[in-house]
C-alpha cells in the first residue's frame, strides 16, 4: 500500500511544489490581469485556452524576477531537505522504484495481456485473409497504438500531449514487435527465436591432434551455457 500511494500522490506533490515555487509570479501576473483579479475558472482558461495569462509577463518589472529567483533557490533547498528527511524516516520512500513497480504491474498483468491478445488475434486474422487482411492491418494497428493521442483533444488539455505521446511511442514500438512476431497463421507453429547470435566460427588443427573451435558472437547478459554437446556430420569433414 505504501508503494501504491506513493506512486499515486507523488504527482500531486510535484504539482503542489510547482505552484508554491511560482506563487510570486502567479500573484503579480493575476494582479495585472485585465478585468481585475480572476476566478479560478477564468485563470485556468487564460492559462491554457486563450493564453491571455502569458501576455501579462511583459508587464512584470525586472527587479521582480530577482525576487522570484531567490524564492526558487529557497524552494530547491526545501525540496532537498524534505527528500533527505523522507529517505531517513520512511524506509520505503523511493518514488522512482514505486513507478517501476507500478509499470511492471500494469504491463505484466491480465489487462495488458488481454490488450496484447487483441492485436495478436487481429494480426492472425489479417494474415489469413490475404489482400483484405493486409489492407485492414494498418487501420487496426493505428487504432491499437493511436488512442492516447485523442485524449488531449477530447479533454482539451493540450499539455497532456507529453505523457500521451510517450504512451503512443511505447505502444508503437510494442505493437511493431507483436505484429512482426505474429504475422502468420494462427495454426502455424511459432518460429523459435535464437538464444544467441554467432558471428564467426574458427577451427584450429594443432599438430598434437584434435581441433580447437573458437565461437564468437553476441548473447543476452543473463544468458549462459553450462552443458554443450557438439555433433559433426558429413564425409567431407573426415
Secondary structure, 3 states (H helix, E strand, C coil): CHHHHHHHHHHHHHHHHHHHHCHHHHHHHHHCCCCCCCCHHHHHHHHHCCCHHHHHHHHCCHHHHHHHHHHHHHHHHHHHHHHHHHHHHCCCCCHHHHHHHHHHHHCCCHHHHHHHHHHHHHHHHHHHCHHHHHHHHHHHHHHHHHHHHHHHHHHCCHHHHHHHHHHHHHHHHHHHHHHHHHCCCCCCCCCCCCCEEEEEEEEECCCCCCCEEEEEEEECCCCCCCCCCCCCCCHHHC
